[in-house]
Amino acid sequence: MTGIDRILELEAELEAERDKRDHLETWLSFNYPDAWDEWQLHTGEKSKQ
């Protein structure tokens, strides 16, 4: 395996992980909106209003 092949493999793995995270975030935001708001505050993705 060349270095380029490994980079492409890692990029594909990273994209798959991002897709999983996006799916989980969407699921959480629809099913548990209060928990989603709390998580966003905890991670700093949402500022307190």
Contact map, one row per residue, 1 for C-alpha under 8 A:
1110110000000000000000000000000000000000000000000
1111110000000000000000000000000000000000000000000
1111111000000000000000000000000000000000000000000
0111111100000000000000000000000000000000000000000
1111111110000000000000000000000000000000000000000
1111111111000000000000000000000000000000000000000
0011111111100000000000000000000000000000000000000
0001111111110000000000000000000000000000000000000
0000111111111000000000000000000000000000000000000
0000011111111100000000000000000000000000000000000
0000001111111110000000000000000000000000000000000
0000000111111111000000000000000000000000000000000
0000000011111111100000000000000000000000000000000
0000000001111111110000000000000000000000000000000
0000000000111111111000000000000000000000000000000
0000000000011111111100000000000000000000000000000
0000000000001111111110000000000000000000000000000
0000000000000111111111000000000000000000000000000
0000000000000011111111100000000000000000000000000
0000000000000001111111110000000000000000000000000
0000000000000000111111111000000000000000000000000
0000000000000000011111111100000000000000000000000
0000000000000000001111111110000000000000000000000
0000000000000000000111111111000000000000000000000
0000000000000000000011111111100000010000000000000
0000000000000000000001111111110000000000000000000
0000000000000000000000111111111000000000000000000
0000000000000000000000011111111110110000000000000
0000000000000000000000001111111110111000000000000
0000000000000000000000000111111110000000000000000
0000000000000000000000000011111110000000000000000
0000000000000000000000000001111111110000000000000
0000000000000000000000000001111111111000000000000
0000000000000000000000000000000111111100000000000
0000000000000000000000000001100111111110000000000
0000000000000000000000001001100111111111000000000
0000000000000000000000000000100011111111100001000
0000000000000000000000000000000001111111110000000
0000000000000000000000000000000000111111111000000
0000000000000000000000000000000000011111111111000
0000000000000000000000000000000000001111111111110
0000000000000000000000000000000000000111111110000
0000000000000000000000000000000000000011111111000
0000000000000000000000000000000000000001111111100
0000000000000000000000000000000000000001111111100
0000000000000000000000000000000000001001101111110
0000000000000000000000000000000000000000100111111
0000000000000000000000000000000000000000100001111
0000000000000000000000000000000000000000000000111
